[in-house]
């Protein structure tokens, strides 16, 4: 089990939501790894810090599916480490996939 720190929340891969619950899914924007999920009913956008994002940042980070589930595109620890060591990777399309 690999823990990830995401914003103000601390998630781990054991966070599993019931199938019928609306969820907030954290996905790595670079490699597509599922970082974790939490029930949408347990937190607000203010608690997640999403209210401080600009409209452009929200469009880049937040997406919704047809059932109302929210996905947040963030960077996982592995990709963050790779980018810290090799910042030129950002110039390449699909560099970590």
N, C-alpha and C positions, 0 to 999 in steps of 0.2 A: 504494500500500500504506500503510494508516494503522495505526500501532502503537497499542496500548492497554496501559495498565498495570493489572494486575488483581492485587490483593493482593501477594504476594511474587513472582509470576511476571511475565514480560514476554512478551506474545504479539503476533503479527502475523497478518494475514490469510493469510499463506502457509503457516501450520501446517495441514497436511492429513494425516489419518490414513488408513491402509488401511481399506477397506470392511469387512473381516472382524475388525478390531480393536475392542475395547470402548474407548469414548472418554469424555473429560470435555469437555463442550461448554459454553462460556461464552456466555451470551445476555444482552442488555440487557433488564432487567425493564421498562423504560419503552417503548422503541421496537421491541423484538424483534430487533434487529440481532444477527447472529452475530459475536461478537468474536473467537473462535478456538476451537481444539480441540487437545487433546493425548491421546496414547494413555494409557489408564488404567493400563496396566502399567508406565509410566515413572515414576509418582509415587505417593506415599501420601497419605492424608488429612492426616497430620501435616505432610508437606512443604508441602501447600497451606494449612495453618493451619486446616483445618476442625475439628480436634479441640477447638478452644477455643470453638466456637459452642455456645450453649445449645440445648436441644431446640426451643424456639420459633424461634430463628434458623435452625436447620437445616431446619425445616419450611418456612420462608419462602424460603430460598435454594436448597436442594438438592432435586432430583427425579430419579427413575430411570424409564427406559422398560422395556418388557417384556424387552428383550434385555440389560439390566444396564448400559446406558450412563447416565452421570450428566450432568445439566444443572445448571449453576450460574447463578442469576439475579443478575447484578451490574449496575452502571450504566456505560454506555459514556462515553467522554470527551465526546462531543457533548451527551448528556443531562445529564451532570454540569455542564458549562458553562452550559447553559440553566437548570438548577435553581439554580446559584449566582447567576445574574443575575436570575432570576425565581422565588424560592422559593414564591410563591403558586400556582405551577403544580401543586404537590403536592395542592392542595385540589380540583383538577378531575379528574374521571374520564377516563382515556384521553387525557391532555393532550398527549402527545408521539407518539401513534401516527398 
